[in-house]
Amino acid sequence: VSPKKLQYCQKEVKYLGHLIEKGSRRISKERITAVIQMNSPTTKRDVRMFLE
C-alpha cells in the first residue's frame, strides 16, 4: 500500500470520479462538469464511441 495514496479514517473518499461517504455515493462535481462540457455526438460513430 502506498502511504501517499492511503486514505485512512476519512469522512469522504474520492474514487474513480465518485465521492463515497458513509452510506452514500455520488458523482463528483468535476466529473459532472466534464460531461456537460463535452461536445454532442453528431454521427452514428460518435454516438457509439460515447456509449462505450
N, C-alpha and C positions, 0 to 999 in steps of 0.2 A: 504494500500500500504506500502510495506517495504521500508524504506528510503535507505537501503544499496543496494536494487535491482533496485531502481528507476534510470532511465537513461533519464534525462531531458535536453533538448537543446543540444543533441549530434549530430555531423555530421554523425556518423556511429554507428549502434547498432548491436550487435551480438545476434541472436535469433535462437535457435534450429539448430545450425550449419550453419546459413546463416548470411551474412553481409548485412544489409539493409541500404541504403543511400537514399537520395532524388532522386526519380525516377528510382532507380535500386536495384536489389537484386542479390547476388552471393553467391556461396558456399565458406565457409572459407577454408583456406589452410590446417588447421588441419584436417578437415573432408576429404578433398581430399587425404591427406597423409594416413589417416587411411584406406580408401577404397583401395588405391593402395597396401598397405602392407598386406591386407587380403589374406589368402590362397585361391586358386581357388577351387571351389567345385569339388569333384571327383565322387560323386554318385548322383543319382536322388534325394535322400532325401536331400543331401547338397544343391542342386540347389533350391529345393522347400523352404528350410529354408532361403536361401539367398534372394529369391524373396519376401518372406513375410515380 
